Each structure stands twice: as C-alpha cells, then as structure tokens.
Amino acid sequence: MDVPIIAPQVPVYAHPGDAGADLVSSESVRLEPGARALVGTGVRIALPDGYAAFVVPRSGLAAKHGITIVNAPGTIDAGYRGEIKVALLNTDTREAYDIAVGDRIAQLIVMPVPRVRFLPVDDLPDTARGEGGFGSTGYQTGVTA
C-alpha cells in the first residue's frame, strides 16, 4: 500500500518483517526526570479510508532509558493531515534524557481498521473468560510448591 507523506526523513523499517517503521525527532528536546514533552517528527501522512496508524514506543528506549509514550498507542486517523507528534515521557527518576534531531523516538504501525456497527443488546454471549478483567489469568505459570 502506498501512503502519501510529507517528511524531512521518511520513516523506515529497520529490519525485514518489522511491524513498525521508525519515526525520528525533528527537534532537540531535554526530558528531565519525570517530565513529558510533545516532540515533533515533521511527518504528515494521508492514510486511505479504512486504515489507521498507531504510534508506539521503541522498546530499546523504554528498557535502557525509561522513555515511553504517554498515550501509547497514539492513534492517527485516516482524515488527519497534521504533523505526527509524539508525547514522550521520561519515567527515570534520576536521569534526564536528551533527544537530538534525527533520533529515533517511536514507531509507526499502519493497519486496516474495520468500521463496525454497534448493536445494543440485553446480554452478551458467554466465553471461557467471562467478565475476568485485569489480572484474571494470574501472572505466573508453572509454579510448583
């Protein structure tokens, strides 16, 4: 699928088979501990109807520096034509993090998104999970006494 784009640096996939293409910063930003900032990418795209793009964190930034995205995933709707900006958050409580122009700060995943019709009903069909929510499946497997 071709997506028209205006960008100083076009997002690229780092490896064959990658789901996300890297977005880079178009500005220099210093993220103090616990601070957040809306960081520009200079990227504007025209998605076709039936598609959306999702801005997601880079795992290396999160694991090594505590840098994540506040509203992950950020959703880019097909009708949006403005600059894609990334709401970054420094979760590190001690170290500031400096972002330079051209640094990879997020990934962009483009996916088909079906339009659904919401049908009001009185009951939903049963499933094995039912109403089990957060943590309902536990967090450990194979635990022996």
Beta strands, then each sheet from edge to edge (+ up, - down):
strand 1: 5-6
strand 2: 21-24
strand 3: 29-31
strand 4: 36-40
strand 5: 44-45
strand 6: 51-56
strand 7: 67-69
strand 8: 74-76
strand 9: 85-90
strand 10: 97-99
strand 11: 104-112
sheet 1: 1+ 5-
sheet 2: 2+ 11- 6+ 8-
sheet 3: 3+ 10-
sheet 4: 4+ 9- 7+
end
